[in-house]
Structure formats: C-alpha cells, structure tokens
C-alpha cells in the first residue's frame, strides 16, 4: 500500500497516458492497403488485439492439430494390428499358415 501512496502521481500519469493511447487507438484507422490510403481501413485497436492474440491462437491450433493427428495415427496403428490378427486367423483357419506363426 505504501508503494501506491508513494508513487501516486507517477501511476496516475501512466494511467492517463495509457487511457489516451487506447482512446486514440479506438479512433484511428490504418489503410486497408498501402496503395489506396483514402479507403476505409482497420481500426488500430483491432490491429493491436489481433497482433497480441494471434500467436497464442496459432499455438493452440497447432497443439490441437498435433494431438488430433497423433491420436488418429495411433488409432490407425491399432486398427492395422487388429486387421493383421484377423487375417492371420483367417489364413490359419483356411490351413495355409499356422495361427501362432508370424508371416
């Protein structure tokens, strides 16, 4: 609590400057394309928000995709193992290869 009382003026100045920067970012628009600066663009606050959130979203998407592909590959391997065992049983029943023998 002493910190807040000691640096009250500096903290108030920082808060006012951040509020002004945020208000300016809400008002300003960046051009949609550099060759046509007169066209309606994207608000600066949206550009900042996208720049901050996008890396985390891409990371979460990459982790989700990796887990999904890893799980599907695991299921494919188990399915292949099951098909191999069924084929071995069918050939053993037909009398071509003994059941316990690997082929």
ChimeraX commands (.cxc) that place a marker at each C-alpha (Angstrom):
marker #1 position 0.00,0.00,0.00 radius 0.5
marker #1 position 2.93,2.31,0.66 radius 0.5
marker #1 position 4.02,1.80,-2.94 radius 0.5
marker #1 position 0.72,3.16,-4.27 radius 0.5
marker #1 position 0.85,6.16,-1.97 radius 0.5
marker #1 position 4.48,6.88,-2.69 radius 0.5
marker #1 position 4.17,6.75,-6.49 radius 0.5
marker #1 position 0.60,8.06,-6.73 radius 0.5
marker #1 position 1.45,10.90,-9.15 radius 0.5
marker #1 position 3.56,8.72,-11.45 radius 0.5
marker #1 position 0.94,5.96,-11.52 radius 0.5
marker #1 position -1.78,8.48,-12.29 radius 0.5
marker #1 position 0.29,9.88,-15.17 radius 0.5
marker #1 position 0.88,6.37,-16.56 radius 0.5
marker #1 position -2.84,5.57,-16.31 radius 0.5
marker #1 position -3.78,8.79,-18.12 radius 0.5
marker #1 position -1.24,8.17,-20.89 radius 0.5
marker #1 position -2.45,4.58,-21.37 radius 0.5
marker #1 position -6.06,5.76,-21.49 radius 0.5
marker #1 position -5.17,8.37,-24.11 radius 0.5
marker #1 position -3.28,5.81,-26.22 radius 0.5
marker #1 position -6.22,3.42,-26.00 radius 0.5
marker #1 position -8.71,6.15,-26.94 radius 0.5
marker #1 position -6.53,7.15,-29.88 radius 0.5
marker #1 position -6.23,3.52,-30.99 radius 0.5
marker #1 position -10.02,3.20,-30.99 radius 0.5
marker #1 position -10.38,6.27,-33.20 radius 0.5
marker #1 position -7.52,5.79,-35.68 radius 0.5
marker #1 position -7.84,3.68,-38.79 radius 0.5
marker #1 position -4.97,2.19,-40.72 radius 0.5
marker #1 position -5.32,1.95,-44.50 radius 0.5
marker #1 position -6.51,-1.40,-45.77 radius 0.5
marker #1 position -3.85,-1.31,-48.48 radius 0.5
marker #1 position -0.79,0.98,-48.73 radius 0.5
marker #1 position -1.51,1.96,-52.36 radius 0.5
marker #1 position -5.04,3.23,-51.51 radius 0.5
marker #1 position -4.68,5.30,-48.31 radius 0.5
marker #1 position -8.08,7.01,-48.67 radius 0.5
marker #1 position -10.11,3.83,-48.33 radius 0.5
marker #1 position -11.67,2.82,-45.03 radius 0.5
marker #1 position -9.20,0.72,-43.08 radius 0.5
marker #1 position -8.92,-1.31,-39.93 radius 0.5
marker #1 position -9.13,0.30,-36.51 radius 0.5
marker #1 position -5.79,0.39,-34.77 radius 0.5
marker #1 position -7.16,-1.28,-31.63 radius 0.5
marker #1 position -8.31,-4.25,-33.72 radius 0.5
marker #1 position -4.90,-4.48,-35.35 radius 0.5
marker #1 position -3.19,-4.44,-31.93 radius 0.5
marker #1 position -5.58,-7.00,-30.49 radius 0.5
marker #1 position -5.07,-9.30,-33.45 radius 0.5
marker #1 position -1.32,-8.93,-33.16 radius 0.5
marker #1 position -1.38,-9.89,-29.49 radius 0.5
marker #1 position -3.87,-12.76,-29.64 radius 0.5
marker #1 position -2.90,-14.39,-32.96 radius 0.5
marker #1 position 0.31,-16.10,-31.80 radius 0.5
marker #1 position -1.50,-17.75,-28.88 radius 0.5
marker #1 position -4.37,-18.83,-31.14 radius 0.5
marker #1 position -1.96,-20.27,-33.71 radius 0.5
marker #1 position -0.13,-22.14,-30.94 radius 0.5
marker #1 position -3.35,-23.59,-29.55 radius 0.5
marker #1 position -4.45,-24.58,-33.05 radius 0.5
marker #1 position -1.09,-26.25,-33.71 radius 0.5
marker #1 position -1.24,-28.19,-30.45 radius 0.5
marker #1 position -4.82,-29.29,-31.18 radius 0.5
marker #1 position -3.94,-30.36,-34.72 radius 0.5
marker #1 position -0.89,-32.27,-33.49 radius 0.5
marker #1 position -2.91,-34.10,-30.85 radius 0.5
marker #1 position -5.68,-34.88,-33.33 radius 0.5
marker #1 position -3.27,-36.24,-35.95 radius 0.5
marker #1 position -1.29,-38.17,-33.33 radius 0.5
marker #1 position -4.45,-39.76,-31.97 radius 0.5
marker #1 position -5.74,-40.69,-35.43 radius 0.5
marker #1 position -2.36,-42.23,-36.31 radius 0.5
marker #1 position -2.47,-44.24,-33.07 radius 0.5
marker #1 position -5.99,-45.46,-33.88 radius 0.5
marker #1 position -4.85,-46.35,-37.43 radius 0.5
marker #1 position -1.99,-48.41,-36.00 radius 0.5
marker #1 position -4.30,-50.26,-33.63 radius 0.5
marker #1 position -6.76,-50.86,-36.48 radius 0.5
marker #1 position -3.91,-52.21,-38.65 radius 0.5
marker #1 position -2.79,-54.53,-35.84 radius 0.5
marker #1 position -6.36,-55.82,-35.46 radius 0.5
marker #1 position -6.68,-56.40,-39.25 radius 0.5
marker #1 position -3.37,-58.27,-39.25 radius 0.5
marker #1 position -4.57,-60.55,-36.44 radius 0.5
marker #1 position -7.88,-61.19,-38.25 radius 0.5
marker #1 position -6.02,-62.03,-41.47 radius 0.5
marker #1 position -3.68,-64.38,-39.58 radius 0.5
marker #1 position -6.69,-66.12,-38.03 radius 0.5
marker #1 position -8.45,-66.44,-41.39 radius 0.5
marker #1 position -5.38,-67.92,-43.07 radius 0.5
marker #1 position -4.89,-70.31,-40.15 radius 0.5
marker #1 position -8.50,-71.46,-40.44 radius 0.5
marker #1 position -8.02,-71.97,-44.17 radius 0.5
marker #1 position -4.96,-74.11,-43.34 radius 0.5
marker #1 position -2.40,-72.04,-45.18 radius 0.5
marker #1 position -0.31,-70.79,-42.22 radius 0.5
marker #1 position -0.28,-71.95,-38.60 radius 0.5
marker #1 position -2.05,-69.37,-36.42 radius 0.5
marker #1 position 0.70,-68.61,-33.96 radius 0.5
marker #1 position 3.37,-68.19,-36.64 radius 0.5
marker #1 position 4.35,-64.72,-37.84 radius 0.5
marker #1 position 4.30,-64.11,-41.54 radius 0.5
marker link #1:1,2 radius 0.2
marker link #1:2,3 radius 0.2
marker link #1:3,4 radius 0.2
marker link #1:4,5 radius 0.2
marker link #1:5,6 radius 0.2
marker link #1:6,7 radius 0.2
marker link #1:7,8 radius 0.2
marker link #1:8,9 radius 0.2
marker link #1:9,10 radius 0.2
marker link #1:10,11 radius 0.2
marker link #1:11,12 radius 0.2
marker link #1:12,13 radius 0.2
marker link #1:13,14 radius 0.2
marker link #1:14,15 radius 0.2
marker link #1:15,16 radius 0.2
marker link #1:16,17 radius 0.2
marker link #1:17,18 radius 0.2
marker link #1:18,19 radius 0.2
marker link #1:19,20 radius 0.2
marker link #1:20,21 radius 0.2
marker link #1:21,22 radius 0.2
marker link #1:22,23 radius 0.2
marker link #1:23,24 radius 0.2
marker link #1:24,25 radius 0.2
marker link #1:25,26 radius 0.2
marker link #1:26,27 radius 0.2
marker link #1:27,28 radius 0.2
marker link #1:28,29 radius 0.2
marker link #1:29,30 radius 0.2
marker link #1:30,31 radius 0.2
marker link #1:31,32 radius 0.2
marker link #1:32,33 radius 0.2
marker link #1:33,34 radius 0.2
marker link #1:34,35 radius 0.2
marker link #1:35,36 radius 0.2
marker link #1:36,37 radius 0.2
marker link #1:37,38 radius 0.2
marker link #1:38,39 radius 0.2
marker link #1:39,40 radius 0.2
marker link #1:40,41 radius 0.2
marker link #1:41,42 radius 0.2
marker link #1:42,43 radius 0.2
marker link #1:43,44 radius 0.2
marker link #1:44,45 radius 0.2
marker link #1:45,46 radius 0.2
marker link #1:46,47 radius 0.2
marker link #1:47,48 radius 0.2
marker link #1:48,49 radius 0.2
marker link #1:49,50 radius 0.2
marker link #1:50,51 radius 0.2
marker link #1:51,52 radius 0.2
marker link #1:52,53 radius 0.2
marker link #1:53,54 radius 0.2
marker link #1:54,55 radius 0.2
marker link #1:55,56 radius 0.2
marker link #1:56,57 radius 0.2
marker link #1:57,58 radius 0.2
marker link #1:58,59 radius 0.2
marker link #1:59,60 radius 0.2
marker link #1:60,61 radius 0.2
marker link #1:61,62 radius 0.2
marker link #1:62,63 radius 0.2
marker link #1:63,64 radius 0.2
marker link #1:64,65 radius 0.2
marker link #1:65,66 radius 0.2
marker link #1:66,67 radius 0.2
marker link #1:67,68 radius 0.2
marker link #1:68,69 radius 0.2
marker link #1:69,70 radius 0.2
marker link #1:70,71 radius 0.2
marker link #1:71,72 radius 0.2
marker link #1:72,73 radius 0.2
marker link #1:73,74 radius 0.2
marker link #1:74,75 radius 0.2
marker link #1:75,76 radius 0.2
marker link #1:76,77 radius 0.2
marker link #1:77,78 radius 0.2
marker link #1:78,79 radius 0.2
marker link #1:79,80 radius 0.2
marker link #1:80,81 radius 0.2
marker link #1:81,82 radius 0.2
marker link #1:82,83 radius 0.2
marker link #1:83,84 radius 0.2
marker link #1:84,85 radius 0.2
marker link #1:85,86 radius 0.2
marker link #1:86,87 radius 0.2
marker link #1:87,88 radius 0.2
marker link #1:88,89 radius 0.2
marker link #1:89,90 radius 0.2
marker link #1:90,91 radius 0.2
marker link #1:91,92 radius 0.2
marker link #1:92,93 radius 0.2
marker link #1:93,94 radius 0.2
marker link #1:94,95 radius 0.2
marker link #1:95,96 radius 0.2
marker link #1:96,97 radius 0.2
marker link #1:97,98 radius 0.2
marker link #1:98,99 radius 0.2
marker link #1:99,100 radius 0.2
marker link #1:100,101 radius 0.2
marker link #1:101,102 radius 0.2
marker link #1:102,103 radius 0.2
view
